[in-house]
């Protein structure tokens, strides 16, 4: 009997993208989600560095997904980091107008092909104001806009923004450093020495935040929870 492969298409930015050696040790959430999934679930990661809902579409990346996505697939939609860049008209969207309008286009692409859209709020930046507390960050309006879009269109939502803030505040400023691309000089020759990067993830962060996405799928239940593997299932192989 031939087993049908379930597919998760992911439209997003650098926090999710699959990285090659040229950006090592940067690692995206989409690279590591497979660790939490059943063997018959394939992640088709279309996320790319520096893209917003606007530029992702303008470059034909959503169109490429539309050409491939089929009934029963999933489309994970996670944006916000680059939509908020007011100084870049090629990427910027207004949170409660064009950002919502764009999200609804992605939702439509999934649904017209019988696929399931999932909105995922943007990962918070490591924006500590002291050892235990994060600042407001830049995502708030985009998070709220995404939540409104999910409610309006009856779309599944995973609030990675809130979960990531909680995880960082629990770990603290020092403890969360290991998840992000913050390194002392000279450790990685192909990454800028001394760069203070509180947005992009290294392996440990990608695995941890992929686990929060998996937690969100579990909480959604039904077809979403059914994507996930279990310890019992893995031990029974």
ABEGO torsion letter per residue (X at the ends): XBBBBBBBBBBBBAAABBBBAAAOABBBAAAAAAAABBAABBBBBABBBGBBAAAAAAAGAAAAAAAABBBGBBBBBBBGAAAABAABAAABBBAABAAAAAAAAAAAAAAAAGBBBBBBBBBBBBBBABAABBBAEAAAAAAAAAAAAAAAAGBBBBBAAAAAAAAAAAAEAAAAAAABBBBBBGABAABBBGBBBAABBBAAAAAAAAAAAAAAAAAAEEAAAAABBBAAAAAAX
